[in-house]
Amino acid sequence: QVQLVESGGGLVQAGGSLRLSCAASGRTFSSYVMGWFRQAPGKERELVARITSGDTTLYADSVKGRFTISRDNAKNTVYLQMNSLKPEDTAVYSCAARRIMSRVYEFWGQGTQVTVSS
C-alpha cells in the first residue's frame, strides 16, 4: 500500500510559479512510477507528467518547457515545479503511483487545487 498526500496548491497570477509536493508512505516508493494528473471542471483527467524510478520523465505537450517533475527518494516525495502558469492550467492536481510493470495507476492522492488568474 502507498498513501499519497499532495500540498502546495493555491492561487497565483498568470506568469507565476508554484511547486507541488506529493509525500508518499511506504518503503518501496523508489520502485514506483509517479505521475501528476490534473482535472479541470468539465474536462477529463489528463496526465501532466510522470517520472520513473530511473528518473526518466515524460510531459504533456501543453506543459513542456514550463513544468518539471522530480523525485527525492530519500524523502519519499515527488515534486511538480510549475512556471509560467496560464489560466488554462487551473485544475485539481493529483499525484498517483503505479508499479513499474503496470499501466494502471493504483494509488492516488486527494488532490490539490491550482487556480491561475488572468
C-alpha positions in Angstrom: 0.0 0.0 0.0 1.1 3.5 -0.8 -0.6 6.6 0.7 -0.1 9.9 -1.1 -0.6 13.4 0.2 -0.3 16.5 -2.0 0.5 20.0 -0.9 1.5 23.3 -2.5 -1.6 24.3 -4.5 -3.1 27.8 -4.3 -4.0 30.9 -6.2 -1.4 32.5 -8.5 -1.4 35.1 -11.2 -0.7 34.2 -14.8 3.0 34.0 -15.4 3.7 33.0 -11.8 5.1 29.8 -10.3 4.0 27.1 -7.9 5.7 23.9 -6.6 3.5 21.0 -5.8 4.7 18.2 -3.5 3.5 14.7 -3.0 4.6 12.8 0.1 4.3 9.1 -0.1 4.3 6.4 2.6 5.8 3.0 2.2 9.3 1.7 2.0 9.2 0.9 -1.7 8.5 4.4 -3.0 11.6 4.4 -5.2 10.4 1.5 -7.2 7.1 3.2 -8.3 6.4 5.3 -11.4 5.0 8.5 -10.1 2.6 10.7 -12.1 1.0 14.1 -11.8 -2.5 14.4 -13.2 -4.9 17.3 -13.4 -8.6 17.7 -14.0 -10.3 20.9 -14.8 -14.1 21.4 -14.4 -16.0 19.8 -17.3 -12.8 18.1 -18.7 -11.3 14.7 -18.5 -8.4 14.0 -16.2 -5.1 14.2 -18.0 -1.6 13.1 -17.3 0.6 16.2 -16.9 4.0 14.5 -16.2 5.4 11.3 -14.9 8.8 10.1 -13.7 10.2 6.6 -13.4 12.4 5.0 -10.8 15.3 5.8 -13.1 14.3 9.5 -13.4 13.1 9.2 -16.9 10.4 11.9 -17.4 7.5 12.4 -19.8 5.4 15.6 -20.2 2.1 16.5 -21.8 2.7 18.8 -24.8 0.8 21.6 -23.1 3.3 21.9 -20.2 6.6 21.0 -21.9 9.2 23.7 -21.1 7.2 25.1 -18.3 6.7 22.2 -15.8 9.4 20.0 -14.3 8.7 16.8 -12.4 11.3 15.4 -10.0 11.6 13.0 -7.1 13.6 12.7 -3.9 13.6 9.0 -2.9 15.3 9.7 0.4 12.3 11.9 1.3 9.6 9.7 -0.4 8.5 12.8 -2.3 7.7 13.8 -5.8 7.5 17.4 -6.9 6.0 19.3 -9.8 7.6 22.7 -10.4 5.2 24.8 -12.5 6.5 28.0 -14.1 4.9 30.5 -16.5 1.5 29.4 -15.3 -1.5 30.1 -17.5 -5.2 30.4 -16.7 -5.8 27.1 -18.6 -3.5 25.4 -16.1 -6.3 25.8 -13.5 -7.3 22.4 -12.2 -7.2 20.0 -9.4 -3.8 18.3 -9.4 -3.3 14.8 -8.1 -0.3 12.6 -7.8 -0.5 8.9 -8.4 1.7 5.8 -8.3 1.9 2.7 -10.3 4.1 -0.3 -10.3 6.8 -0.5 -13.0 5.2 -3.3 -15.0 1.7 -2.0 -14.7 -0.1 0.6 -16.9 -2.6 1.4 -14.2 -2.0 4.0 -11.5 -3.4 2.2 -8.5 -2.6 4.7 -5.7 -3.9 8.3 -5.7 -3.7 11.3 -3.5 -6.7 13.5 -2.6 -5.7 16.3 -5.0 -4.8 20.0 -4.5 -6.4 23.0 -6.2 -4.4 25.2 -8.5 -6.0 28.4 -9.7 -4.3 30.7 -12.1 -5.9 34.2 -12.5 -5.6 36.3 -15.6 
